[in-house]
């Protein structure tokens, strides 16, 4: 009886050790999966959006997927929020970077490191197609202007035109802004020039681009200023260089935006 009991204890111990080892192996297998965590707005036509219940697509999404593939990532995990929320998640380490027309302006560069440019664009006014009264910021005095909440354009207007008499309305979704412009609820929308014509064409609303860009800028992937962020930024730059040289970025831009925004 003693021998059998000991044998049973030994067998149980060996079985337990085997099961624990198996669990560890599974954990190691899961941990070894190389995942790039990316934040995105998710409602930007041509850049980051969903259609007919499919996965997110667009130039930003295709570009970050191409970079991830170059760098050997198993997959890209997308997390959606408005721009303010996305930067909050980046600060908290919940995402590695943001893929959604992020303007690499001086204020943001104080806090974040940026990859090389992959979008050349500017801030564009969009109005009703029968309204010729608005062609610049100076024409917006006493008028209502729509802007994406937490965007660089909202910050730019509040910083550079605090006394211009512009009635600024913030929105969570571009589709709601252009609807309100078309219906006359607001007078104009300031948005990314690279996607303006595409948004107008897809909406089929009576809208137009008005005047020259309010200001021009470049867009890139932001990273937290620490050792991990700097290492990832350097890897992104290497991948983006390769994707520019082999024509991938130009091809993706033409595919999703009907223009090449990867070049100045």
Secondary structure, 3 states (H helix, E strand, C coil): CHHHHHHHHHHHHHHHHHHHHHHHHHHHHHHCCCEEEEEECCCECCCEECCCCCCCECHHHHHHHHHHHHCCCCEEEEEECCHHHHHHHHHCCCCCEECCCCECCHHHHHHEEECCCCEEEEEEEEEECCCCCCCCHHHHCCCEEEEECCCHHHHHHHHHCCCCCCEEEEECCHHHHHHHHHHCCCCEEEEEHHHHHHHHHHHCCCEEEECCCCCEEEECCEEECCHHHHHHHHHHHHHHHHHHHCCHHHHHHHHHHCCCCCCC
